[in-house]
C-alpha cells in the first residue's frame, strides 16, 4: 500500500526551514535530509487583533445628560449703603428717625441738638421752612435730615437773616447734611431760616440742627 502524503509545516532547530511533503517523519529536500524536530498539521495562530476603541458620546451623536437645575434661589443682594463722608454705611431701608440717629452718632460728635426732639415734617411738594435761632455766631452749626426709602431726595438750605443762602447740603438721596466737611459758622447773629424740600413719596422727614457747645 502506498503511503499517504499529507501536507505539514515543519520547524527545525537549525538549518533550512522548508514547508513541503513529509513522508514517515523524514523531510526530503534537494540534496539534503534534515531531521524534523516538530511538525504540525495546523498553522500557528496569528496574533489577536487589538480591540477597537469604544466611541465617545460625541462620536455617536448622543448628547451628555443635562445637569439638574439647582432648586435653591440665590440670596437677594443687600441694598447699597451710603458712602458720603461720615454718613457712610447708613442702611437705606431704615426709617427717617433711625437714619437721623445714625447720622448724629457718626457725624455730630461733641455738638448739641437745638431741638429736644427732631422736627418731623412732610416737605414733599411745597417744602417746609423753620426758623433757626443763632444768638452766637461763634457756635457753628450742622443740619441733618433723613427719610425712609419712599423719599428719593432731600434738599436742605440754610438762609441768613437777610434770606441769602448761607450753606446747603451736597448729598444725594434720602439723607441730607449741611456741614459734611465741617460745621458751618454764621456770619452774624439773628434768626436764620432752614428750608427743606423732598421728592418721592409723601413721607415724614426727620430734621435736626446741632451747634457747638
C-alpha positions in Angstrom: 0.0 0.0 0.0 1.4 3.4 -0.9 1.9 5.8 1.9 -0.5 8.8 2.0 1.3 12.0 1.7 -0.1 14.8 3.9 0.9 18.4 3.8 2.6 19.5 7.1 4.6 22.5 8.2 7.8 21.5 9.9 10.2 23.5 12.2 13.8 22.6 12.8 16.3 23.8 15.4 18.9 24.9 12.8 19.3 24.6 9.1 16.8 25.2 6.4 13.2 25.7 7.0 11.1 24.1 4.3 7.4 23.5 4.0 6.7 20.5 1.9 5.6 17.0 1.9 6.6 14.7 4.8 6.8 11.0 4.4 7.2 8.8 7.5 8.9 11.6 9.5 11.7 12.4 7.0 11.9 15.6 5.1 13.2 15.3 1.6 14.9 18.3 0.0 17.1 18.9 -2.9 20.3 17.0 -1.9 19.8 17.4 1.9 17.9 15.4 4.5 17.1 17.2 7.8 15.6 15.6 10.8 12.3 17.3 11.6 12.1 18.3 15.1 8.5 19.1 15.1 5.6 19.1 12.7 2.1 20.3 12.9 -0.8 20.0 10.6 -2.2 23.3 11.6 -0.9 26.9 11.1 0.3 28.7 14.3 -2.4 31.1 15.5 -1.9 34.7 14.4 -1.7 37.5 16.9 -5.1 38.5 18.2 -6.1 41.9 16.8 -6.4 44.8 19.3 -10.0 45.6 20.3 -11.4 48.7 18.6 -11.7 51.7 20.9 -15.1 52.5 22.3 -16.6 55.5 20.5 -17.4 58.6 22.7 -20.8 60.0 23.2 -20.0 62.9 20.8 -18.9 60.5 18.1 -22.1 58.6 18.4 -24.1 61.8 18.3 -25.5 61.4 21.8 -25.8 64.5 24.0 -24.4 64.2 27.5 -27.1 64.2 30.3 -28.1 67.6 31.3 -27.4 68.6 34.9 -30.4 69.1 37.1 -31.1 72.8 37.9 -30.5 73.9 41.4 -33.7 74.4 43.4 -32.1 76.9 45.8 -32.6 80.5 44.7 -29.6 82.9 45.1 -29.8 85.2 48.2 -31.1 88.7 47.5 -28.4 91.3 47.2 -28.3 93.8 50.1 -29.3 97.4 49.4 -26.4 99.7 48.7 -25.1 101.7 51.6 -24.5 105.5 51.6 -20.8 106.4 51.3 -20.6 110.1 51.6 -18.1 111.0 54.3 -19.4 110.4 57.9 -22.8 109.3 56.5 -21.2 106.0 55.2 -22.9 102.7 56.0 -26.4 104.0 56.7 -28.9 101.4 55.7 -31.3 102.9 53.2 -34.2 100.7 54.4 -34.3 102.4 57.8 -36.9 105.0 58.8 -36.1 108.6 58.7 -35.8 108.8 62.5 -33.4 105.8 62.6 -31.2 107.3 59.9 -31.1 110.6 61.7 -30.0 108.8 64.9 -27.2 107.1 62.9 -26.2 110.4 61.4 -26.0 112.0 64.9 -23.7 109.2 66.2 -21.4 109.3 63.1 -21.2 113.0 62.2 -22.2 115.1 65.1 -19.9 114.1 67.9 -19.4 116.8 70.5 -22.3 119.0 69.3 -25.7 119.7 71.0 -29.1 119.4 69.4 -31.0 122.7 69.0 -34.4 121.0 69.5 -35.2 118.4 72.2 -36.9 116.2 69.6 -36.3 116.1 65.8 -38.5 118.2 63.7 -40.8 115.8 61.8 -42.0 117.5 58.6 -43.6 116.5 55.3 -41.7 118.6 52.8 -42.7 116.7 49.7 -44.1 119.1 47.1 -44.3 122.6 48.5 -41.5 122.1 51.1 -41.2 123.3 54.7 -39.4 126.1 56.4 -38.5 126.7 60.1 -36.6 129.4 62.0 -33.2 128.5 63.4 -32.1 131.0 66.1 -28.4 131.9 66.1 -27.7 134.1 69.1 -24.0 133.4 69.0 -22.3 133.1 65.5 -19.2 131.5 67.1 -21.3 128.4 67.9 -21.1 126.8 64.4 -23.9 124.6 63.1 -24.6 121.4 61.4 -28.1 120.5 60.0 -29.2 117.0 59.2 -32.3 115.4 57.7 -33.3 111.9 56.8 -36.3 110.0 55.5 -37.4 106.4 54.8 -36.9 104.5 51.5 -40.0 106.1 49.9 -38.2 109.5 49.7 -35.7 109.7 46.8 -34.1 113.1 47.5 -33.9 115.7 50.4 -32.6 119.2 49.9 -31.5 121.5 52.8 -30.7 125.2 52.5 -29.8 127.4 55.4 -30.6 131.1 54.8 -29.1 134.0 56.8 -31.3 136.7 58.4 -31.4 138.6 55.0 -32.7 135.5 53.2 -29.4 134.8 51.4 -28.2 131.2 51.2 -25.5 130.5 53.8 -25.0 126.8 53.2 -26.7 123.8 51.7 -26.3 120.0 51.6 -24.4 118.2 48.8 -25.5 114.6 49.5 -28.0 113.0 47.1 -30.7 110.6 48.3 -32.8 110.3 51.4 -30.1 111.7 53.8 -29.0 115.3 53.8 -26.4 117.1 55.8 -25.2 120.7 55.9 -21.7 120.8 57.1 -20.5 117.4 55.7 -16.9 118.6 55.8 -17.2 120.5 59.0 -19.6 122.8 60.9 -20.9 125.9 59.2 -20.5 129.2 61.1 -22.9 132.1 60.7 -21.6 135.5 59.8 -24.0 137.4 62.0 -26.4 136.6 64.9 -30.2 136.6 64.4 -32.9 134.3 63.2 -31.8 132.1 60.3 -34.2 130.1 58.1 -34.0 126.4 57.3 -35.7 125.4 54.1 -36.4 121.7 53.4 -37.6 120.1 50.1 -38.2 116.4 49.4 -39.0 114.3 46.4 -40.7 110.9 46.3 -43.5 109.6 48.4 -45.2 111.9 50.9 -43.4 110.7 54.0 -42.2 112.3 57.2 -38.7 113.7 57.2 -36.7 113.8 60.4 -34.7 117.1 60.8 -32.3 118.4 63.5 -29.9 121.3 64.0 -26.8 120.8 66.1 -24.5 123.5 67.3 -21.2 123.7 69.0 -21.3 123.9 72.9 
